[in-house]
């Protein structure tokens, strides 16, 4: 999952400096679970960067 990788120390969110939500927060749907509160999806827009090794 992208969110897990980016949220960890060492995540590479700095490679996506212009990341922004692709939809309004009012359009988000959440998991229908009392144990997990989070969006079912989090669409974003960003400019792809060339791969570096």
C-alpha positions as CSV (number, residue, x, y, z in Angstrom):
1,X,0.0,0.0,0.0
2,X,1.3,3.4,-0.9
3,X,0.0,5.1,2.3
4,X,1.8,2.6,4.5
5,X,5.1,3.1,2.7
6,X,4.9,6.8,2.6
7,X,3.9,7.1,6.3
8,X,6.9,5.2,7.6
9,X,10.2,6.8,8.5
10,X,12.2,6.7,5.3
11,X,9.1,7.0,3.2
12,X,9.7,8.9,0.0
13,X,7.0,11.5,0.0
14,X,9.6,14.1,-0.9
15,X,9.6,12.6,-4.4
16,X,6.0,13.8,-4.9
17,X,6.3,17.5,-4.0
18,X,3.0,18.5,-5.7
19,X,0.8,15.6,-4.5
20,X,-2.8,16.8,-3.9
21,X,-6.2,15.2,-3.4
22,X,-8.0,14.3,-6.6
23,X,-11.4,14.7,-5.1
24,X,-13.0,16.9,-2.4
25,X,-12.9,15.5,1.1
26,X,-16.7,15.5,1.2
27,X,-16.6,12.9,-1.6
28,X,-14.5,10.4,0.5
29,X,-16.2,7.2,1.6
30,X,-15.1,5.5,4.8
31,X,-14.8,1.8,5.9
32,X,-18.1,0.7,7.5
33,X,-16.3,-0.8,10.5
34,X,-16.2,0.2,14.1
35,X,-12.6,-1.0,14.3
36,X,-11.1,0.9,11.4
37,X,-11.8,4.6,10.6
38,X,-10.3,5.6,7.3
39,X,-11.1,6.2,3.7
40,X,-11.8,3.3,1.4
41,X,-9.6,5.0,-1.2
42,X,-7.6,8.2,-1.4
43,X,-7.2,9.3,-5.0
44,X,-4.4,11.8,-5.5
45,X,-2.8,13.8,-8.4
46,X,0.9,14.4,-8.9
47,X,3.5,14.9,-11.6
48,X,5.4,11.7,-12.2
49,X,9.1,12.0,-11.7
50,X,11.7,10.0,-13.6
51,X,12.9,6.9,-11.8
52,X,16.3,7.2,-10.1
53,X,18.5,4.4,-8.8
